[in-house]
Amino acid sequence: MVKTLKNLLLATALGCGANASVADDFVANLPPDFGAFSISISKSGTSFVDSLLFSVTAPSSITSTAFSNWPVRTAGLRDLTLELFQGSTLIASEGPSEAVPPSGGIPAFTLENLAAFVSPGSYRLTLSGNVQPDGGFYSWTVNTVAVPEPEQWALMIAGLALVAGLASRRRKAAA
């Protein structure tokens, strides 16, 4: 509960701080094992590179999604690219995204996803892209989930075996 509240406060603070200086790139330091992060930011200029610095203390799965949409051709963000670094080593990269043309009343948009497994350590996740003349915005979400340890798998398998044994015993008793 405390961890979720901290993450919510951090996301709110980052959202307020980032919107106060929309033309500047930002770097956010997330707490260890942050769980989830979500932000929407407006951009102007010609291009941008934003970074999230974070660390994990256990093997984890990380997923990140960046999305931008626009109602007119001269607005929005294009060529979204997500890159995950450990130190100066590029671990995973996705992009650049392709623009999806409008259809059925849905505005044009661009979307990029990245998924990776990370070991304990410090990381930098960057989102970059090109800004159209009328500016644009993006929504960026990042989630981490700890990968179960062998002990956790053993406990889960033992629990399932116990439930299966009880169910079998009840069936035999009913017959």
PyMOL commands that place a pseudoatom at each C-alpha (Angstrom):
pseudoatom trace, name=CA, resn=MET, resi=1, chain=A, elem=C, hetatm=0, pos=[0.000, 0.000, 0.000]
pseudoatom trace, name=CA, resn=VAL, resi=2, chain=A, elem=C, hetatm=0, pos=[2.792, 2.426, 0.951]
pseudoatom trace, name=CA, resn=LYS, resi=3, chain=A, elem=C, hetatm=0, pos=[4.720, 1.493, -2.212]
pseudoatom trace, name=CA, resn=THR, resi=4, chain=A, elem=C, hetatm=0, pos=[1.658, 2.154, -4.396]
pseudoatom trace, name=CA, resn=LEU, resi=5, chain=A, elem=C, hetatm=0, pos=[1.068, 5.506, -2.687]
pseudoatom trace, name=CA, resn=LYS, resi=6, chain=A, elem=C, hetatm=0, pos=[4.721, 6.509, -3.213]
pseudoatom trace, name=CA, resn=ASN, resi=7, chain=A, elem=C, hetatm=0, pos=[4.473, 5.584, -6.911]
pseudoatom trace, name=CA, resn=LEU, resi=8, chain=A, elem=C, hetatm=0, pos=[1.267, 7.577, -7.307]
pseudoatom trace, name=CA, resn=LEU, resi=9, chain=A, elem=C, hetatm=0, pos=[2.803, 10.634, -5.627]
pseudoatom trace, name=CA, resn=LEU, resi=10, chain=A, elem=C, hetatm=0, pos=[5.944, 10.325, -7.760]
pseudoatom trace, name=CA, resn=ALA, resi=11, chain=A, elem=C, hetatm=0, pos=[3.926, 10.071, -10.979]
pseudoatom trace, name=CA, resn=THR, resi=12, chain=A, elem=C, hetatm=0, pos=[1.863, 13.107, -9.966]
pseudoatom trace, name=CA, resn=ALA, resi=13, chain=A, elem=C, hetatm=0, pos=[4.973, 15.110, -9.072]
pseudoatom trace, name=CA, resn=LEU, resi=14, chain=A, elem=C, hetatm=0, pos=[6.694, 14.159, -12.310]
pseudoatom trace, name=CA, resn=GLY, resi=15, chain=A, elem=C, hetatm=0, pos=[3.578, 15.007, -14.285]
pseudoatom trace, name=CA, resn=CYS, resi=16, chain=A, elem=C, hetatm=0, pos=[3.368, 18.455, -12.713]
pseudoatom trace, name=CA, resn=GLY, resi=17, chain=A, elem=C, hetatm=0, pos=[7.098, 19.115, -13.077]
pseudoatom trace, name=CA, resn=ALA, resi=18, chain=A, elem=C, hetatm=0, pos=[7.277, 17.868, -16.645]
pseudoatom trace, name=CA, resn=ASN, resi=19, chain=A, elem=C, hetatm=0, pos=[4.282, 19.923, -17.771]
pseudoatom trace, name=CA, resn=ALA, resi=20, chain=A, elem=C, hetatm=0, pos=[5.782, 23.056, -16.215]
pseudoatom trace, name=CA, resn=SER, resi=21, chain=A, elem=C, hetatm=0, pos=[8.644, 22.912, -18.729]
pseudoatom trace, name=CA, resn=VAL, resi=22, chain=A, elem=C, hetatm=0, pos=[7.085, 21.205, -21.726]
pseudoatom trace, name=CA, resn=ALA, resi=23, chain=A, elem=C, hetatm=0, pos=[9.860, 22.109, -24.173]
pseudoatom trace, name=CA, resn=ASP, resi=24, chain=A, elem=C, hetatm=0, pos=[12.618, 20.535, -22.056]
pseudoatom trace, name=CA, resn=ASP, resi=25, chain=A, elem=C, hetatm=0, pos=[13.625, 16.902, -21.972]
pseudoatom trace, name=CA, resn=PHE, resi=26, chain=A, elem=C, hetatm=0, pos=[13.352, 15.337, -18.533]
pseudoatom trace, name=CA, resn=VAL, resi=27, chain=A, elem=C, hetatm=0, pos=[15.060, 12.660, -16.500]
pseudoatom trace, name=CA, resn=ALA, resi=28, chain=A, elem=C, hetatm=0, pos=[13.084, 10.940, -13.735]
pseudoatom trace, name=CA, resn=ASN, resi=29, chain=A, elem=C, hetatm=0, pos=[14.658, 8.898, -10.951]
pseudoatom trace, name=CA, resn=LEU, resi=30, chain=A, elem=C, hetatm=0, pos=[12.251, 6.132, -9.967]
pseudoatom trace, name=CA, resn=PRO, resi=31, chain=A, elem=C, hetatm=0, pos=[12.548, 4.349, -6.611]
pseudoatom trace, name=CA, resn=PRO, resi=32, chain=A, elem=C, hetatm=0, pos=[13.889, 0.763, -6.543]
pseudoatom trace, name=CA, resn=ASP, resi=33, chain=A, elem=C, hetatm=0, pos=[11.306, -1.859, -7.550]
pseudoatom trace, name=CA, resn=PHE, resi=34, chain=A, elem=C, hetatm=0, pos=[8.847, 0.912, -8.450]
pseudoatom trace, name=CA, resn=GLY, resi=35, chain=A, elem=C, hetatm=0, pos=[6.172, -1.395, -9.908]
pseudoatom trace, name=CA, resn=ALA, resi=36, chain=A, elem=C, hetatm=0, pos=[4.387, 1.067, -12.208]
pseudoatom trace, name=CA, resn=PHE, resi=37, chain=A, elem=C, hetatm=0, pos=[4.922, 4.504, -13.746]
pseudoatom trace, name=CA, resn=SER, resi=38, chain=A, elem=C, hetatm=0, pos=[2.631, 6.470, -16.036]
pseudoatom trace, name=CA, resn=ILE, resi=39, chain=A, elem=C, hetatm=0, pos=[2.878, 9.993, -17.407]
pseudoatom trace, name=CA, resn=SER, resi=40, chain=A, elem=C, hetatm=0, pos=[1.526, 12.193, -20.223]
pseudoatom trace, name=CA, resn=ILE, resi=41, chain=A, elem=C, hetatm=0, pos=[3.675, 15.056, -21.484]
pseudoatom trace, name=CA, resn=SER, resi=42, chain=A, elem=C, hetatm=0, pos=[3.303, 17.742, -24.134]
pseudoatom trace, name=CA, resn=LYS, resi=43, chain=A, elem=C, hetatm=0, pos=[6.235, 18.404, -26.450]
pseudoatom trace, name=CA, resn=SER, resi=44, chain=A, elem=C, hetatm=0, pos=[7.317, 21.175, -28.785]
pseudoatom trace, name=CA, resn=GLY, resi=45, chain=A, elem=C, hetatm=0, pos=[10.460, 21.699, -30.844]
pseudoatom trace, name=CA, resn=THR, resi=46, chain=A, elem=C, hetatm=0, pos=[11.763, 19.222, -33.403]
pseudoatom trace, name=CA, resn=SER, resi=47, chain=A, elem=C, hetatm=0, pos=[12.751, 16.145, -31.367]
pseudoatom trace, name=CA, resn=PHE, resi=48, chain=A, elem=C, hetatm=0, pos=[12.995, 14.918, -27.789]
pseudoatom trace, name=CA, resn=VAL, resi=49, chain=A, elem=C, hetatm=0, pos=[14.727, 12.319, -25.607]
pseudoatom trace, name=CA, resn=ASP, resi=50, chain=A, elem=C, hetatm=0, pos=[13.253, 11.592, -22.169]
pseudoatom trace, name=CA, resn=SER, resi=51, chain=A, elem=C, hetatm=0, pos=[14.758, 9.141, -19.660]
pseudoatom trace, name=CA, resn=LEU, resi=52, chain=A, elem=C, hetatm=0, pos=[13.700, 7.132, -16.642]
pseudoatom trace, name=CA, resn=LEU, resi=53, chain=A, elem=C, hetatm=0, pos=[16.438, 5.967, -14.282]
pseudoatom trace, name=CA, resn=PHE, resi=54, chain=A, elem=C, hetatm=0, pos=[15.518, 3.013, -12.076]
pseudoatom trace, name=CA, resn=SER, resi=55, chain=A, elem=C, hetatm=0, pos=[16.883, -0.042, -10.346]
pseudoatom trace, name=CA, resn=VAL, resi=56, chain=A, elem=C, hetatm=0, pos=[15.520, -3.472, -9.507]
pseudoatom trace, name=CA, resn=THR, resi=57, chain=A, elem=C, hetatm=0, pos=[16.630, -5.649, -6.606]
pseudoatom trace, name=CA, resn=ALA, resi=58, chain=A, elem=C, hetatm=0, pos=[15.279, -8.942, -7.975]
pseudoatom trace, name=CA, resn=PRO, resi=59, chain=A, elem=C, hetatm=0, pos=[15.032, -10.442, -11.471]
pseudoatom trace, name=CA, resn=SER, resi=60, chain=A, elem=C, hetatm=0, pos=[12.117, -8.652, -13.120]
pseudoatom trace, name=CA, resn=SER, resi=61, chain=A, elem=C, hetatm=0, pos=[10.096, -8.337, -16.269]
pseudoatom trace, name=CA, resn=ILE, resi=62, chain=A, elem=C, hetatm=0, pos=[9.744, -4.801, -17.631]
pseudoatom trace, name=CA, resn=THR, resi=63, chain=A, elem=C, hetatm=0, pos=[7.160, -3.607, -20.145]
pseudoatom trace, name=CA, resn=SER, resi=64, chain=A, elem=C, hetatm=0, pos=[6.921, -0.115, -21.565]
pseudoatom trace, name=CA, resn=THR, resi=65, chain=A, elem=C, hetatm=0, pos=[4.383, 1.453, -23.927]
pseudoatom trace, name=CA, resn=ALA, resi=66, chain=A, elem=C, hetatm=0, pos=[4.486, 4.898, -25.519]
pseudoatom trace, name=CA, resn=PHE, resi=67, chain=A, elem=C, hetatm=0, pos=[1.498, 6.315, -27.421]
pseudoatom trace, name=CA, resn=SER, resi=68, chain=A, elem=C, hetatm=0, pos=[0.792, 9.547, -29.295]
pseudoatom trace, name=CA, resn=ASN, resi=69, chain=A, elem=C, hetatm=0, pos=[-2.242, 10.514, -31.359]
pseudoatom trace, name=CA, resn=TRP, resi=70, chain=A, elem=C, hetatm=0, pos=[-3.122, 13.590, -33.384]
pseudoatom trace, name=CA, resn=PRO, resi=71, chain=A, elem=C, hetatm=0, pos=[-6.144, 14.991, -35.241]
pseudoatom trace, name=CA, resn=VAL, resi=72, chain=A, elem=C, hetatm=0, pos=[-4.208, 16.804, -38.015]
pseudoatom trace, name=CA, resn=ARG, resi=73, chain=A, elem=C, hetatm=0, pos=[-1.106, 15.940, -40.061]
pseudoatom trace, name=CA, resn=THR, resi=74, chain=A, elem=C, hetatm=0, pos=[0.991, 18.815, -38.674]
pseudoatom trace, name=CA, resn=ALA, resi=75, chain=A, elem=C, hetatm=0, pos=[0.557, 17.769, -35.016]
pseudoatom trace, name=CA, resn=GLY, resi=76, chain=A, elem=C, hetatm=0, pos=[1.724, 14.845, -32.896]
pseudoatom trace, name=CA, resn=LEU, resi=77, chain=A, elem=C, hetatm=0, pos=[4.865, 12.848, -32.322]
pseudoatom trace, name=CA, resn=ARG, resi=78, chain=A, elem=C, hetatm=0, pos=[6.369, 10.426, -34.822]
pseudoatom trace, name=CA, resn=ASP, resi=79, chain=A, elem=C, hetatm=0, pos=[9.152, 7.821, -34.844]
pseudoatom trace, name=CA, resn=LEU, resi=80, chain=A, elem=C, hetatm=0, pos=[8.825, 6.860, -31.158]
pseudoatom trace, name=CA, resn=THR, resi=81, chain=A, elem=C, hetatm=0, pos=[11.771, 4.717, -30.045]
pseudoatom trace, name=CA, resn=LEU, resi=82, chain=A, elem=C, hetatm=0, pos=[12.208, 2.957, -26.696]
pseudoatom trace, name=CA, resn=GLU, resi=83, chain=A, elem=C, hetatm=0, pos=[15.706, 1.916, -25.559]
pseudoatom trace, name=CA, resn=LEU, resi=84, chain=A, elem=C, hetatm=0, pos=[16.741, 0.121, -22.364]
pseudoatom trace, name=CA, resn=PHE, resi=85, chain=A, elem=C, hetatm=0, pos=[20.336, 0.551, -21.127]
pseudoatom trace, name=CA, resn=GLN, resi=86, chain=A, elem=C, hetatm=0, pos=[22.344, -0.940, -18.282]
pseudoatom trace, name=CA, resn=GLY, resi=87, chain=A, elem=C, hetatm=0, pos=[25.205, 1.499, -17.892]
pseudoatom trace, name=CA, resn=SER, resi=88, chain=A, elem=C, hetatm=0, pos=[26.187, 2.349, -21.461]
pseudoatom trace, name=CA, resn=THR, resi=89, chain=A, elem=C, hetatm=0, pos=[25.158, -1.086, -22.802]
pseudoatom trace, name=CA, resn=LEU, resi=90, chain=A, elem=C, hetatm=0, pos=[21.992, -1.203, -24.902]
pseudoatom trace, name=CA, resn=ILE, resi=91, chain=A, elem=C, hetatm=0, pos=[19.930, -4.187, -23.678]
pseudoatom trace, name=CA, resn=ALA, resi=92, chain=A, elem=C, hetatm=0, pos=[16.707, -3.820, -25.678]
pseudoatom trace, name=CA, resn=SER, resi=93, chain=A, elem=C, hetatm=0, pos=[15.339, -1.454, -28.288]
pseudoatom trace, name=CA, resn=GLU, resi=94, chain=A, elem=C, hetatm=0, pos=[12.062, -1.057, -30.163]
pseudoatom trace, name=CA, resn=GLY, resi=95, chain=A, elem=C, hetatm=0, pos=[11.228, 1.455, -32.852]
pseudoatom trace, name=CA, resn=PRO, resi=96, chain=A, elem=C, hetatm=0, pos=[10.978, 3.705, -34.575]
pseudoatom trace, name=CA, resn=SER, resi=97, chain=A, elem=C, hetatm=0, pos=[7.197, 3.399, -34.583]
pseudoatom trace, name=CA, resn=GLU, resi=98, chain=A, elem=C, hetatm=0, pos=[5.107, 3.747, -37.699]
pseudoatom trace, name=CA, resn=ALA, resi=99, chain=A, elem=C, hetatm=0, pos=[2.176, 6.125, -37.984]
pseudoatom trace, name=CA, resn=VAL, resi=100, chain=A, elem=C, hetatm=0, pos=[-1.235, 4.453, -38.214]
pseudoatom trace, name=CA, resn=PRO, resi=101, chain=A, elem=C, hetatm=0, pos=[-3.543, 6.461, -40.511]
pseudoatom trace, name=CA, resn=PRO, resi=102, chain=A, elem=C, hetatm=0, pos=[-6.991, 7.492, -39.260]
pseudoatom trace, name=CA, resn=SER, resi=103, chain=A, elem=C, hetatm=0, pos=[-9.956, 5.210, -39.887]
pseudoatom trace, name=CA, resn=GLY, resi=104, chain=A, elem=C, hetatm=0, pos=[-13.578, 5.134, -38.777]
pseudoatom trace, name=CA, resn=GLY, resi=105, chain=A, elem=C, hetatm=0, pos=[-13.425, 8.373, -36.799]
pseudoatom trace, name=CA, resn=ILE, resi=106, chain=A, elem=C, hetatm=0, pos=[-10.242, 7.347, -34.934]
pseudoatom trace, name=CA, resn=PRO, resi=107, chain=A, elem=C, hetatm=0, pos=[-7.423, 9.912, -35.215]
pseudoatom trace, name=CA, resn=ALA, resi=108, chain=A, elem=C, hetatm=0, pos=[-4.008, 8.929, -36.498]
pseudoatom trace, name=CA, resn=PHE, resi=109, chain=A, elem=C, hetatm=0, pos=[-1.612, 7.565, -33.894]
pseudoatom trace, name=CA, resn=THR, resi=110, chain=A, elem=C, hetatm=0, pos=[1.773, 6.024, -33.269]
pseudoatom trace, name=CA, resn=LEU, resi=111, chain=A, elem=C, hetatm=0, pos=[2.471, 3.323, -30.686]
pseudoatom trace, name=CA, resn=GLU, resi=112, chain=A, elem=C, hetatm=0, pos=[5.651, 1.582, -29.521]
pseudoatom trace, name=CA, resn=ASN, resi=113, chain=A, elem=C, hetatm=0, pos=[6.085, -1.289, -27.020]
pseudoatom trace, name=CA, resn=LEU, resi=114, chain=A, elem=C, hetatm=0, pos=[9.166, -2.776, -25.367]
pseudoatom trace, name=CA, resn=ALA, resi=115, chain=A, elem=C, hetatm=0, pos=[9.336, -5.877, -23.154]
pseudoatom trace, name=CA, resn=ALA, resi=116, chain=A, elem=C, hetatm=0, pos=[12.467, -7.311, -21.535]
pseudoatom trace, name=CA, resn=PHE, resi=117, chain=A, elem=C, hetatm=0, pos=[13.728, -9.343, -18.593]
pseudoatom trace, name=CA, resn=VAL, resi=118, chain=A, elem=C, hetatm=0, pos=[16.254, -7.615, -16.340]
pseudoatom trace, name=CA, resn=SER, resi=119, chain=A, elem=C, hetatm=0, pos=[18.512, -8.843, -13.561]
pseudoatom trace, name=CA, resn=PRO, resi=120, chain=A, elem=C, hetatm=0, pos=[19.151, -6.850, -10.365]
pseudoatom trace, name=CA, resn=GLY, resi=121, chain=A, elem=C, hetatm=0, pos=[20.892, -3.577, -11.150]
pseudoatom trace, name=CA, resn=SER, resi=122, chain=A, elem=C, hetatm=0, pos=[20.467, 0.008, -12.353]
pseudoatom trace, name=CA, resn=TYR, resi=123, chain=A, elem=C, hetatm=0, pos=[18.901, 0.865, -15.703]
pseudoatom trace, name=CA, resn=ARG, resi=124, chain=A, elem=C, hetatm=0, pos=[18.012, 3.771, -17.978]
pseudoatom trace, name=CA, resn=LEU, resi=125, chain=A, elem=C, hetatm=0, pos=[14.930, 3.624, -20.194]
pseudoatom trace, name=CA, resn=THR, resi=126, chain=A, elem=C, hetatm=0, pos=[14.725, 6.306, -22.888]
pseudoatom trace, name=CA, resn=LEU, resi=127, chain=A, elem=C, hetatm=0, pos=[11.863, 7.439, -25.084]
pseudoatom trace, name=CA, resn=SER, resi=128, chain=A, elem=C, hetatm=0, pos=[12.745, 9.531, -28.118]
pseudoatom trace, name=CA, resn=GLY, resi=129, chain=A, elem=C, hetatm=0, pos=[10.854, 10.819, -31.115]
pseudoatom trace, name=CA, resn=ASN, resi=130, chain=A, elem=C, hetatm=0, pos=[10.234, 13.601, -33.592]
pseudoatom trace, name=CA, resn=VAL, resi=131, chain=A, elem=C, hetatm=0, pos=[7.812, 16.451, -32.912]
pseudoatom trace, name=CA, resn=GLN, resi=132, chain=A, elem=C, hetatm=0, pos=[5.622, 17.801, -35.716]
pseudoatom trace, name=CA, resn=PRO, resi=133, chain=A, elem=C, hetatm=0, pos=[5.340, 21.606, -36.298]
pseudoatom trace, name=CA, resn=ASP, resi=134, chain=A, elem=C, hetatm=0, pos=[2.140, 21.987, -34.221]
pseudoatom trace, name=CA, resn=GLY, resi=135, chain=A, elem=C, hetatm=0, pos=[3.621, 20.053, -31.289]
pseudoatom trace, name=CA, resn=GLY, resi=136, chain=A, elem=C, hetatm=0, pos=[2.132, 16.971, -29.680]
pseudoatom trace, name=CA, resn=PHE, resi=137, chain=A, elem=C, hetatm=0, pos=[1.937, 14.831, -26.582]
pseudoatom trace, name=CA, resn=TYR, resi=138, chain=A, elem=C, hetatm=0, pos=[2.652, 11.291, -25.523]
pseudoatom trace, name=CA, resn=SER, resi=139, chain=A, elem=C, hetatm=0, pos=[1.451, 8.904, -22.863]
pseudoatom trace, name=CA, resn=TRP, resi=140, chain=A, elem=C, hetatm=0, pos=[4.164, 6.634, -21.462]
pseudoatom trace, name=CA, resn=THR, resi=141, chain=A, elem=C, hetatm=0, pos=[3.679, 3.703, -19.096]
pseudoatom trace, name=CA, resn=VAL, resi=142, chain=A, elem=C, hetatm=0, pos=[6.311, 1.444, -17.575]
pseudoatom trace, name=CA, resn=ASN, resi=143, chain=A, elem=C, hetatm=0, pos=[5.627, -1.623, -15.417]
pseudoatom trace, name=CA, resn=THR, resi=144, chain=A, elem=C, hetatm=0, pos=[7.955, -4.000, -13.622]
pseudoatom trace, name=CA, resn=VAL, resi=145, chain=A, elem=C, hetatm=0, pos=[6.984, -7.360, -12.173]
pseudoatom trace, name=CA, resn=ALA, resi=146, chain=A, elem=C, hetatm=0, pos=[9.365, -9.518, -10.154]
pseudoatom trace, name=CA, resn=VAL, resi=147, chain=A, elem=C, hetatm=0, pos=[10.016, -12.914, -11.732]
pseudoatom trace, name=CA, resn=PRO, resi=148, chain=A, elem=C, hetatm=0, pos=[9.248, -15.678, -9.197]
pseudoatom trace, name=CA, resn=GLU, resi=149, chain=A, elem=C, hetatm=0, pos=[12.246, -17.305, -7.524]
pseudoatom trace, name=CA, resn=PRO, resi=150, chain=A, elem=C, hetatm=0, pos=[12.647, -21.126, -7.587]
pseudoatom trace, name=CA, resn=GLU, resi=151, chain=A, elem=C, hetatm=0, pos=[11.395, -21.305, -3.986]
pseudoatom trace, name=CA, resn=GLN, resi=152, chain=A, elem=C, hetatm=0, pos=[8.190, -19.529, -4.987]
pseudoatom trace, name=CA, resn=TRP, resi=153, chain=A, elem=C, hetatm=0, pos=[7.676, -21.944, -7.894]
pseudoatom trace, name=CA, resn=ALA, resi=154, chain=A, elem=C, hetatm=0, pos=[8.206, -24.914, -5.552]
pseudoatom trace, name=CA, resn=LEU, resi=155, chain=A, elem=C, hetatm=0, pos=[5.632, -23.554, -3.093]
pseudoatom trace, name=CA, resn=MET, resi=156, chain=A, elem=C, hetatm=0, pos=[3.117, -22.963, -5.890]
pseudoatom trace, name=CA, resn=ILE, resi=157, chain=A, elem=C, hetatm=0, pos=[3.582, -26.484, -7.304]
pseudoatom trace, name=CA, resn=ALA, resi=158, chain=A, elem=C, hetatm=0, pos=[3.270, -28.014, -3.822]
pseudoatom trace, name=CA, resn=GLY, resi=159, chain=A, elem=C, hetatm=0, pos=[0.044, -26.081, -3.255]
pseudoatom trace, name=CA, resn=LEU, resi=160, chain=A, elem=C, hetatm=0, pos=[-1.402, -27.216, -6.582]
pseudoatom trace, name=CA, resn=ALA, resi=161, chain=A, elem=C, hetatm=0, pos=[-0.471, -30.832, -5.815]
pseudoatom trace, name=CA, resn=LEU, resi=162, chain=A, elem=C, hetatm=0, pos=[-2.190, -30.558, -2.423]
pseudoatom trace, name=CA, resn=VAL, resi=163, chain=A, elem=C, hetatm=0, pos=[-5.384, -29.159, -3.983]
pseudoatom trace, name=CA, resn=ALA, resi=164, chain=A, elem=C, hetatm=0, pos=[-5.359, -31.865, -6.677]
pseudoatom trace, name=CA, resn=GLY, resi=165, chain=A, elem=C, hetatm=0, pos=[-4.878, -34.567, -4.009]
pseudoatom trace, name=CA, resn=LEU, resi=166, chain=A, elem=C, hetatm=0, pos=[-7.785, -33.246, -1.946]
pseudoatom trace, name=CA, resn=ALA, resi=167, chain=A, elem=C, hetatm=0, pos=[-10.038, -33.079, -5.008]
pseudoatom trace, name=CA, resn=SER, resi=168, chain=A, elem=C, hetatm=0, pos=[-9.137, -36.666, -5.943]
pseudoatom trace, name=CA, resn=ARG, resi=169, chain=A, elem=C, hetatm=0, pos=[-9.806, -37.849, -2.399]
pseudoatom trace, name=CA, resn=ARG, resi=170, chain=A, elem=C, hetatm=0, pos=[-13.244, -36.179, -2.372]
pseudoatom trace, name=CA, resn=ARG, resi=171, chain=A, elem=C, hetatm=0, pos=[-14.150, -37.763, -5.718]
pseudoatom trace, name=CA, resn=LYS, resi=172, chain=A, elem=C, hetatm=0, pos=[-13.199, -41.202, -4.448]
pseudoatom trace, name=CA, resn=ALA, resi=173, chain=A, elem=C, hetatm=0, pos=[-15.165, -40.681, -1.221]
pseudoatom trace, name=CA, resn=ALA, resi=174, chain=A, elem=C, hetatm=0, pos=[-18.254, -39.573, -3.182]
pseudoatom trace, name=CA, resn=ALA, resi=175, chain=A, elem=C, hetatm=0, pos=[-18.086, -42.658, -5.441]
for i in range(1, 175): cmd.bond("trace and resi %d" % i, "trace and resi %d" % (i + 1))
show_as sticks, trace
zoom trace
